[in-house]
Amino acid sequence: MNMKSVPPVSVRTYALVFLALLVLTALTTAIAFFNLGGAMNSVAAMAIAVCKAVLVILYFMHVRYSDRLTWVFVGAGFFWLLILLGGTMDDVLTRRSISPATEGRSSQFHSR
């Protein structure tokens, strides 16, 4: 089996990626305390989560220095993740607000 040589990843690189993950986590927490209007809080949190996922995939899972077949499978998995997140955001962004007076009742089935 022929293994290609992989350049060693320095501790500095791991430390910078870890620092970036900490900053993105703090940013996610900070955004939670602001009202960005509508479902924009969820959109912002999902965008930050995708950035963190990319960092983890590239550096901690060593995909950045892997061969092309690994990139294909990782890309397919990441594309599937984006489909799932897109479906979730489709639900969140198109859902009506429920007022306290109509909570628990569906206007579609109770039109009286």
C-alpha positions as semicolon CSV with decimal commas, in nm:
position;residue;x (nm);y (nm);z (nm)
1;M;0,000;0,000;0,000
2;N;0,143;0,332;-0,105
3;M;0,099;0,609;0,150
4;K;0,179;0,960;0,042
5;S;0,386;1,167;0,277
6;V;0,183;1,415;0,477
7;P;0,344;1,734;0,598
8;P;0,343;1,747;0,976
9;V;0,093;1,985;1,128
10;S;0,258;2,213;1,379
11;V;0,136;2,270;1,731
12;R;0,103;2,638;1,639
13;T;-0,151;2,551;1,368
14;Y;-0,354;2,342;1,613
15;A;-0,339;2,622;1,869
16;L;-0,459;2,881;1,614
17;V;-0,746;2,659;1,502
18;F;-0,840;2,597;1,865
19;L;-0,830;2,971;1,932
20;A;-1,051;3,034;1,628
21;L;-1,299;2,774;1,757
22;L;-1,306;2,946;2,097
23;V;-1,364;3,286;1,935
24;L;-1,645;3,148;1,721
25;T;-1,802;2,985;2,028
26;A;-1,787;3,317;2,215
27;L;-1,940;3,488;1,911
28;T;-2,225;3,235;1,909
29;T;-2,287;3,302;2,277
30;A;-2,274;3,680;2,227
31;I;-2,521;3,667;1,937
32;A;-2,766;3,477;2,154
33;F;-2,804;3,785;2,375
34;F;-2,898;4,015;2,085
35;N;-3,227;4,022;1,901
36;L;-3,133;4,027;1,534
37;G;-3,495;4,020;1,427
38;G;-3,705;3,727;1,321
39;A;-3,511;3,408;1,277
40;M;-3,180;3,580;1,204
41;N;-3,040;3,461;1,537
42;S;-3,084;3,103;1,417
43;V;-2,931;3,185;1,078
44;A;-2,628;3,349;1,240
45;A;-2,581;3,060;1,483
46;M;-2,603;2,807;1,199
47;A;-2,352;3,002;0,988
48;I;-2,105;3,009;1,276
49;A;-2,164;2,638;1,339
50;V;-2,084;2,559;0,976
51;C;-1,759;2,757;1,003
52;K;-1,662;2,564;1,314
53;A;-1,749;2,234;1,145
54;V;-1,525;2,320;0,849
55;L;-1,233;2,397;1,082
56;V;-1,277;2,070;1,270
57;I;-1,308;1,868;0,948
58;L;-1,005;2,026;0,784
59;Y;-0,760;2,029;1,072
60;F;-0,860;1,793;1,352
61;M;-0,982;1,521;1,115
62;H;-0,672;1,577;0,895
63;V;-0,874;1,612;0,575
64;R;-0,672;1,910;0,457
65;Y;-0,375;1,686;0,376
66;S;-0,572;1,378;0,268
67;D;-0,602;1,230;-0,081
68;R;-0,879;1,317;-0,328
69;L;-1,102;1,019;-0,247
70;T;-1,122;1,130;0,115
71;W;-1,218;1,480;-0,005
72;V;-1,499;1,330;-0,216
73;F;-1,648;1,142;0,078
74;V;-1,607;1,431;0,319
75;G;-1,761;1,666;0,062
76;A;-2,057;1,433;0,017
77;G;-2,110;1,416;0,394
78;F;-2,079;1,792;0,430
79;F;-2,322;1,843;0,141
80;W;-2,571;1,613;0,320
81;L;-2,524;1,820;0,637
82;L;-2,603;2,136;0,439
83;I;-2,920;1,973;0,304
84;L;-3,031;1,889;0,659
85;L;-2,950;2,239;0,785
86;G;-3,128;2,390;0,484
87;G;-3,443;2,191;0,565
88;T;-3,423;2,301;0,927
89;M;-3,381;2,665;0,832
90;D;-3,664;2,635;0,578
91;D;-3,891;2,530;0,863
92;V;-3,766;2,797;1,102
93;L;-3,781;3,084;0,854
94;T;-4,126;3,003;0,714
95;R;-4,301;2,918;1,038
96;R;-4,562;3,166;1,161
97;S;-4,531;3,314;1,504
98;I;-4,773;3,163;1,750
99;S;-4,953;3,414;1,963
100;P;-5,042;3,321;2,323
101;A;-5,415;3,332;2,237
102;T;-5,385;3,065;1,968
103;E;-5,115;2,852;2,128
104;G;-5,201;2,485;2,114
105;R;-5,455;2,529;1,834
106;S;-5,382;2,485;1,468
107;S;-5,556;2,745;1,252
108;Q;-5,553;2,501;0,963
109;F;-5,782;2,252;1,139
110;H;-5,980;2,489;1,363
111;S;-6,113;2,751;1,125
112;R;-6,439;2,815;1,315
